[in-house]
Amino acid sequence: MPTVTFSACSSPYTLVSNAFLLRHMPQANGAYVKVYLFFLCHSQTPQGEPTTSEAAETLHMIESDVLEGLRYWEKEGLVQIREKEGAMEISFSEGSVPPPPSGVPEKAPAKVIRVEQKPTYSPDELSIYGRDPQIQHLFSSAAASLGQILSQPNLSTLYSFYDYYRLPLDVIEFLIHYCVRGGHRDLRYIERVAQDWADHDIRSARQAQDYVQRLDVYRPLLKAMGLNRYPTDEDCRSLDRLQQQYQMPEEMMMEACRRTQIRAKTPSFRYLEGILSDWHKHGVHTRQELEKADSAYEQKAASDREHPSRRAANGRSQNSFLNYTQRSDMDYDQLEKELTQFTYGDPV
């Protein structure tokens, strides 16, 4: 139950600016006007510390609508809201209220709303909200996706995604479909996802799709490399480039990332590209081709271990620079003289 406190001078009257009356009030929802005037009144004539619940009761409104009204006036620029550590400090904008009477010290009227916990919604409140066609569609769509008739507590949780976590309705529908596709139908789990999306300021279905792709595609690749972080734009661009350049399917990208973590002291995209480049050069682009290449490598390594002399011979034959008898007592001055004579002939 949010608590509201004020810092302002006491007056038996509430001063309202003409700008509010002539420009803002005519086009505003009547309930929002009541919210504005109620808190403006208490900011100028403090009467204890009213809560948003008490405001809702006084105004014959639902508490969440009171908060919605405050958000509306914030968008209109008549109040400023600063959220910090679970509290909202709200001040009326300059010009939205008249200046104080002569001789009275000027103080910025302000209130602090402390949000103690997520609100719960009574059956009556949910019934009222359910009259909104968009909310009604959300409830029915969620019930169909989850494959169950939603109880009153479930409807309360579902509505909190919109009212408390401030997620748009299309984002909530996408969120539910995403969780169901992953095998999660428990609303407690879905609420944790909703909170995470709210924390990441997901405000559109496009943002949600991008966020999901980063979690489902790019993050597992980074994790396989040993990089436990949320994928940045640069991470995504690098992984996309490597996959397209070397024509590797997702499972091969995952295996390359896994080998990068195992083999590299410090996993990096440069090392990952070295693995992909080698596979591409040898025509390895599928799991079957990789298994065949790994098997051939292991057989050769085992053969070399059984026949070390063959391995040494093979090693010399592969490098022409090793086809000579090494000497430790080479006279380099004499060698230079011999090379000069060989190249230019004996001096005349």
Secondary structure, 3 states (H helix, E strand, C coil): CCEEEECCCCCCCCCCCHHHHHHHCCCCCHHHHHHHHHHHHHHHCCCCCCEHHHHHHHHCCCHHHHHHHHHHHHHHCCEEEEEECCEEEEEECCCCCCCCCCCCCCCCCEEEEECCCCCCCCHHHHHHHCCCHHHHHHHHHHHHHHCCCCCHHHHHHHHHHHHCCCCCHHHHHHHHHHHHHCCCCCHHHHHHHHHHHHHCCCCCHHHHHHHHHHHHHHHHHHHHCCCCCCCCHHHHHHHHHHHHHCCCCHHHHHHHHHHHHHHCCCCCHHHHHHHHHHHHHCCCCCHHHHHHHHHHHHHHHHHHHHCHHHHHHHHHHCCHHHCCCCCCCCCHHHHHHHHHHHHHCCCC
